[in-house]
Amino acid sequence: MNFSKIFFFVFACFLALTSASPKWKIFKKIEHMGQNIRDGIIKAGPAEHMGRNVRDGIIKSGPAIQVVGQASSIYKQG
């Protein structure tokens, strides 16, 4: 009787430890964040170029373009 309880407990612990569970995907999440950052930098490239042209006086600036120019100059300083 006592042996069967111990055997059942050990068997239940064994099943709990070997049951299928989703694996941690921490490295996939880090890789996905890196891809999002890379995509954001690629999309911001033309805006940064336009900000540089406004700063150099090549393009007459409106209020939205001035903000982009300020943001790109802050990015280059930091």
C-alpha positions as CSV (number, residue, x, y, z in Angstrom):
1,M,0.0,0.0,0.0
2,N,2.7,2.5,1.0
3,F,4.9,1.4,-1.9
4,S,2.0,2.0,-4.4
5,K,1.5,5.6,-3.1
6,I,5.2,6.4,-3.4
7,F,5.3,4.8,-6.9
8,F,2.3,6.7,-8.0
9,F,3.8,10.0,-6.7
10,V,7.1,9.4,-8.5
11,F,5.3,8.4,-11.7
12,A,3.1,11.6,-11.5
13,C,6.2,13.7,-11.0
14,F,7.9,12.0,-13.9
15,L,4.9,12.7,-16.2
16,A,4.7,16.3,-15.0
17,L,8.3,16.9,-15.9
18,T,8.3,15.2,-19.3
19,S,4.9,16.6,-20.5
20,A,5.0,18.6,-23.7
21,S,5.2,22.3,-23.0
22,P,5.9,25.3,-25.2
23,K,9.6,26.1,-25.4
24,W,10.8,29.6,-24.4
25,K,11.2,31.8,-27.4
26,I,13.2,34.6,-25.8
27,F,15.8,34.7,-28.6
28,K,13.1,34.8,-31.3
29,K,11.6,37.8,-29.5
30,I,14.9,39.5,-29.3
31,E,15.5,38.8,-33.0
32,H,12.0,40.2,-33.8
33,M,12.7,43.4,-31.8
34,G,16.0,43.8,-33.8
35,Q,14.2,43.4,-37.1
36,N,11.6,46.1,-36.0
37,I,14.4,48.5,-35.1
38,R,16.2,47.8,-38.4
39,D,13.0,48.4,-40.4
40,G,12.3,51.6,-38.5
41,I,15.8,52.9,-39.3
42,I,15.4,52.0,-43.0
43,K,12.0,53.8,-43.1
44,A,13.4,56.9,-41.4
45,G,16.3,57.2,-43.9
46,P,14.4,59.3,-46.5
47,A,13.0,61.6,-43.7
48,E,16.5,62.1,-42.3
49,H,17.8,63.0,-45.8
50,M,15.0,65.5,-46.3
51,G,15.8,67.0,-42.9
52,R,19.4,67.4,-43.9
53,N,18.3,69.2,-47.1
54,V,16.1,71.6,-45.1
55,R,18.9,72.3,-42.7
56,D,21.3,73.0,-45.6
57,G,18.7,75.3,-47.2
58,I,18.1,73.2,-50.3
59,I,14.4,72.8,-49.6
60,K,12.1,75.4,-48.1
61,S,10.7,74.0,-44.9
62,G,7.2,73.7,-43.6
63,P,6.4,73.0,-39.9
64,A,6.4,69.2,-40.3
65,I,9.7,69.2,-42.1
66,Q,11.3,71.4,-39.5
67,V,10.4,68.8,-36.9
68,V,12.1,66.1,-38.9
69,G,15.2,68.2,-39.3
70,Q,15.4,68.9,-35.6
71,A,14.9,65.2,-34.8
72,S,17.7,64.1,-37.2
73,S,20.1,66.7,-35.8
74,I,19.4,65.6,-32.3
75,Y,20.0,62.0,-33.4
76,K,23.4,62.9,-34.9
77,Q,24.5,64.8,-31.8
78,G,23.7,61.9,-29.4
